[in-house]
Amino acid sequence: MTGPTSDASFSALAHGWVYRLADARTSCRAYDDRPVPDEAIRYALECARLAPSACNRQPWRWAVVRKPELRRRLIHEGFLPGLGLAWAESAPVLCVLGMVRDLLTHRVGAGISGVDYPWVDVGIVGEHFVLAATELGLGTCWIGWIRPRVVRRLVGWPYRVRPVAILTIGYPATGHTPLPPSQRRRPLNEQVIWL
């Protein structure tokens, strides 16, 4: 079943800046050695800060890791084995995304509704971050294959902050041009029902 607009109408809308930005964001797994300016990371973090969250609890925390030795330790000690993530060493910056769970909103609310709100919130804030980085010509990649306790210890977070993902960030290496998401995602008619 088709949706309320024709393919031609959608095609005209698909030239909007949000669509173009979403289609430009790919998982970058090769970076060049140019340093990422502090202003660029600050911009992406500021865009992320504006993300909505359940009851405005803003459960996210960030650790921006630039120091080479700490980046190396996060990759070698904080990643789980088996997926071949050595490419992450080429990223000049690792951004650790963590979550603080609030008793009322995240435990009680989730128990009543069955929706684990902080995970939703962290997904939204992380995507704000990677889209802002993409806007600046930076590449990013989400890595959830981590050892949260090890990562927490390495970045010095207290127990109440749970590491959720590490995002690599840097300028994509020359020749790193994966197919855009529009060519790799399932079509809408496999994902959406119109009622």
Secondary structure, DSSP 8 states (H G I E B T S, - for coil): ---SS-HHHHHHHTTSHHHHHHHH--B---B-S----HHHHHHHHHHHHT---GGG---EEEEEE--HHHHHHIIIIIB-SSS--GGGGG-SEEEEEEEE--IIIIIIHHHHHS--HHHHHHHHHHHHHHHHHHHTT-EEEEE--B-HHHHHHHHT--TTEEEEEEEEEE-B-TT-----HHHHS--GGGT----
